[in-house]
């Protein structure tokens, strides 16, 4: 078939189907082995929520302002608890399930924000330690490391998209 001949309805339907498959494939990301590392990072972040963040207060208690964290958890640790949960766990789980490029950027940028917030949370816990306030717990440190790893992997994934012609 030469390029000068008009396309019949079968050719047009096939072309439309090929274009649709190409469009859907361009919106997806192939994570390969990185998906396993991301899943382990998300799991480590969830473990960090169970461990103490300040004194005997676990990460989930800091998030909810319950238990030992009631009235003691500052705004920065609570913000880190919320952002790490939203971007590190929920958005990462959605991105791993759907494999959409847009969600990789949400996870990368949100993870960056959460990691900076986590450093500030550790700093505020260290700054106020000894003033009737416990220092940062092991759960907070593990959560921060997990968020940095997850955010870094999402940035690598987001930047790996080839240019569209």
C-alpha positions as CSV (number, residue, x, y, z in Angstrom):
1,X,0.0,0.0,0.0
2,X,1.5,3.3,-1.0
3,X,1.2,6.5,1.1
4,X,-0.9,8.1,-1.7
5,X,-3.8,5.6,-1.4
6,X,-6.6,6.6,1.0
7,X,-7.0,4.6,4.1
8,X,-10.1,2.4,4.4
9,X,-12.1,2.0,7.6
10,X,-10.1,-1.0,8.7
11,X,-6.8,0.8,8.4
12,X,-8.3,3.8,10.2
13,X,-9.6,1.6,13.1
14,X,-6.2,-0.1,13.3
15,X,-4.4,3.2,13.4
16,X,-6.7,4.5,16.1
17,X,-6.1,1.4,18.2
18,X,-2.3,1.7,17.8
19,X,-2.5,5.4,18.8
20,X,-4.6,4.5,21.9
21,X,-2.2,1.8,23.0
22,X,0.8,4.1,22.5
23,X,-0.9,6.9,24.5
24,X,-1.7,4.5,27.4
25,X,1.8,3.1,27.4
26,X,3.4,6.6,27.5
27,X,1.5,7.3,30.7
28,X,2.8,4.2,32.5
29,X,6.2,3.6,34.2
30,X,8.1,0.3,34.3
31,X,9.7,0.1,37.7
32,X,11.4,-3.3,37.4
33,X,13.4,-4.3,40.5
34,X,13.0,-0.7,41.8
35,X,9.4,-1.6,42.8
36,X,10.6,-4.1,45.3
37,X,13.0,-1.6,46.9
38,X,10.2,1.0,47.0
39,X,7.9,-1.5,48.6
40,X,10.5,-2.4,51.3
41,X,11.0,1.4,51.9
42,X,7.3,1.9,52.4
43,X,7.2,-1.1,54.7
44,X,10.2,0.4,56.7
45,X,8.2,3.6,57.0
46,X,5.2,1.8,58.3
47,X,7.4,0.0,60.9
48,X,8.7,3.4,61.9
49,X,5.1,4.4,62.8
50,X,4.9,1.6,65.3
51,X,8.3,2.4,67.0
52,X,8.7,5.3,69.5
53,X,9.2,8.8,68.0
54,X,9.5,10.7,71.2
55,X,9.7,9.1,74.6
56,X,7.2,6.2,74.5
57,X,4.9,7.8,71.9
58,X,4.9,5.9,68.7
59,X,4.6,7.6,65.3
60,X,0.9,7.0,64.9
61,X,0.4,8.6,68.3
62,X,2.3,11.6,67.2
63,X,0.2,11.8,64.1
64,X,-3.1,11.6,66.0
65,X,-1.8,13.5,69.1
66,X,-2.9,10.6,71.3
67,X,-1.3,8.7,74.1
68,X,2.0,10.0,75.4
69,X,2.2,12.5,72.5
70,X,-1.0,14.3,73.6
71,X,0.0,17.9,74.2
72,X,3.7,17.1,73.9
73,X,4.2,16.6,70.1
74,X,5.1,19.8,68.4
75,X,3.7,20.9,65.0
76,X,6.8,19.9,63.0
77,X,6.8,16.2,64.1
78,X,3.1,16.0,63.5
79,X,3.5,17.5,60.1
80,X,6.2,15.0,59.3
81,X,4.0,12.2,60.5
82,X,1.2,13.4,58.2
83,X,3.3,14.1,55.1
84,X,5.3,10.9,55.4
85,X,2.0,9.0,55.7
86,X,0.4,10.8,52.7
87,X,3.3,10.8,50.3
88,X,5.5,8.0,51.7
89,X,2.8,5.4,52.2
90,X,-0.5,6.2,50.5
91,X,0.8,7.9,47.3
92,X,3.6,5.4,47.0
93,X,1.2,2.5,47.3
94,X,-1.0,4.1,44.6
95,X,1.9,4.8,42.3
96,X,3.2,1.2,42.7
97,X,-0.3,-0.2,41.9
98,X,-1.2,2.1,39.0
99,X,2.3,2.8,37.7
100,X,1.3,6.3,36.4
101,X,4.1,8.8,35.6
102,X,2.0,11.6,37.2
103,X,2.0,9.8,40.6
104,X,5.8,9.2,40.4
105,X,6.1,13.0,40.4
106,X,3.7,13.4,43.2
107,X,5.6,10.9,45.3
108,X,9.0,12.5,44.3
109,X,8.0,16.1,45.2
110,X,5.9,15.1,48.2
111,X,8.7,12.8,49.4
112,X,11.2,15.6,49.1
113,X,8.9,17.9,51.3
114,X,8.4,15.1,53.8
115,X,12.2,14.4,54.0
116,X,12.9,18.1,54.7
117,X,10.2,18.1,57.2
118,X,11.5,15.0,58.8
119,X,15.0,16.6,59.2
120,X,13.3,19.5,60.9
121,X,11.3,17.2,63.1
122,X,14.5,15.4,64.3
123,X,16.2,18.8,64.8
124,X,13.3,20.2,66.9
125,X,13.3,17.0,69.0
126,X,17.1,17.3,69.6
127,X,16.8,21.1,70.3
128,X,14.2,20.6,72.9
129,X,15.6,17.4,74.5
130,X,16.3,17.8,78.2
131,X,13.7,20.5,78.6
132,X,11.0,18.2,79.9
133,X,10.8,16.8,76.4
134,X,12.3,13.5,75.1
135,X,14.7,13.6,72.2
136,X,14.0,11.9,68.8
137,X,13.2,8.2,69.1
138,X,14.4,5.4,66.9
139,X,11.1,5.3,65.0
140,X,11.5,8.9,63.9
141,X,15.0,8.3,62.7
142,X,14.0,5.1,60.8
143,X,11.0,6.9,59.3
144,X,13.2,9.8,58.1
145,X,15.7,7.4,56.5
146,X,12.9,5.5,54.8
147,X,11.3,8.7,53.5
148,X,14.7,9.8,52.1
149,X,15.2,6.5,50.3
150,X,11.7,6.3,48.9
151,X,11.8,10.0,47.7
152,X,15.2,9.4,46.1
153,X,13.9,6.4,44.2
154,X,10.8,8.2,43.1
155,X,12.9,11.1,41.8
156,X,15.1,8.7,39.9
157,X,12.0,7.1,38.4
158,X,10.3,10.4,37.6
159,X,13.5,11.7,35.8
160,X,14.0,8.5,33.8
161,X,11.1,9.2,31.5
162,X,12.3,9.5,27.9
163,X,11.5,12.7,26.0
164,X,8.3,12.4,24.0
165,X,8.7,13.3,20.3
